Amino acid sequence: MNNKYLDYVALTIAIIGAVNWGLIGLFSFDLVAFIFGNMSLVSRIVYTLVGLSGLYLVTFYMYPGNDRCDG
């Protein structure tokens, strides 16, 4: 299934998660918790979406080359 919109949304969410982990690693600063509260419902949803996006992006390894996101 080739759904470019879902691919780009998942990639964007995963990048947001990666930036958050970078901030945690470098500065011990959790941006998601800062914005939405520590383990509030919204922050748990954000963390869940990041995790699901990461799992979805693992499927990119099943496609050789870079043709999945090409125009």
Contacts in CASP RR format, 6 or more apart in sequence:
PFRMAT RR
TARGET T0000
AUTHOR 0000-0000-0000
METHOD contacts of the structure
MODEL  1
MNNKYLDYVALTIAIIGAVNWGLIGLFSFDLVAFIFGNMSLVSRIVYTLV
GLSGLYLVTFYMYPGNDRCDG
2 68 0 8 1.000
4 69 0 8 1.000
4 71 0 8 1.000
6 56 0 8 1.000
7 68 0 8 1.000
7 69 0 8 1.000
8 69 0 8 1.000
9 53 0 8 1.000
10 52 0 8 1.000
10 53 0 8 1.000
10 54 0 8 1.000
10 56 0 8 1.000
10 57 0 8 1.000
11 53 0 8 1.000
11 57 0 8 1.000
11 69 0 8 1.000
13 49 0 8 1.000
13 50 0 8 1.000
13 53 0 8 1.000
14 50 0 8 1.000
14 51 0 8 1.000
14 53 0 8 1.000
14 54 0 8 1.000
14 57 0 8 1.000
16 50 0 8 1.000
17 32 0 8 1.000
17 50 0 8 1.000
19 31 0 8 1.000
20 30 0 8 1.000
20 31 0 8 1.000
20 32 0 8 1.000
20 50 0 8 1.000
23 29 0 8 1.000
23 30 0 8 1.000
23 31 0 8 1.000
24 30 0 8 1.000
30 38 0 8 1.000
32 43 0 8 1.000
32 46 0 8 1.000
32 47 0 8 1.000
33 39 0 8 1.000
33 43 0 8 1.000
35 43 0 8 1.000
36 42 0 8 1.000
36 43 0 8 1.000
36 46 0 8 1.000
37 43 0 8 1.000
60 68 0 8 1.000
END
